[in-house]
Amino acid sequence: MGKNAEPTFRQRKLGEALRVLRERAGLTQQEAAARLRYDHRKLSRIEKGQRPEYHGLRAMLDEYGLLVSEWEPYLDMYERAVEKGWWHPYGLEDHGYISLEHDACMVREFQLAYVPGLLQTEAYVRELFEGARVQRSKRWVDNQALVRMRRQERLLSSNPLRLHAVIAESAFAQADRAQLRHIVERGTLGHIEVQVLPHSAGFHDGYNGPFTLLDFPDKRDSRVLYVEHATGAIHVEDPEKVKAGKLVFTHLSKLALTPEESATWIERLAADR
């Protein structure tokens, strides 16, 4: 990681795990740094997500009192923190949404204006990007379509990503018949839940904008709230803010049609397109 680069989610999780081990060993940062022959500021950076050297990691595990037989989970975390994701050949970095989704086991997404990316057909993806204000090259659009399709492979894997999508009625405005039927088909899979939030629900917190909540298989990993905006995106790990996001999502899902009612609603819309 470069000096000015922000740590990735995986790197921060490794740093947090090392901090917990140090505290469990009863050592302050200054004490641990002295034993490791580190400047305490370096140890602080590592605990905030700067990736340590491999041998430095092993020295920390030893200094913090772990038996060699207990090292494996931390060495695995290290390997995950340094590996290049499948998205790198597509020109994408580790700091965006895709790397978070790749590690997640559950995605809860509310969409106000678009069909969620994990449910988009290739034709919808192309139309979406080709209609953007900023004109993109055909190669760029092709790349985006490939990435979307690659992300969706996890929905059909042997250990699939679980998806709960609440989609506002307004998001279906530009969806053609094939896209609508694709959503219904995906909704028949046991690990995918799709709900339509109709205009008849009235004003609700979803009008503040779309957002995504991600859960991870390791319960020690905090849930993440991901919010896109006009010029980029932010991901939030603060427990109170994430909890508030979860409450909003739960409220929206209660206002929405049930999955069965939603499938009927979408099928009726598809028949009219």
JODAMO-V890446 format. One record per helix or strand of 3 or more residues. SS is the DSSP state (alpha for helix, beta for strand). FROM is the first residue (numbers start at 1). LEN is the number of residues. Records with the same first field share a line. If there is no record, write none. Layout:
SS = FROM-LEN / FROM-LEN
This chain:
alpha = 9-16 / 29-8 / 40-8 / 54-10 / 68-3 / 72-11 / 88-3 / 97-7 / 117-3 / 122-9 / 138-19 / 169-4 / 177-11 / 199-3 / 205-4 / 239-17 / 259-13
beta = 104-8 / 162-7 / 192-6 / 211-6 / 224-6 / 232-5
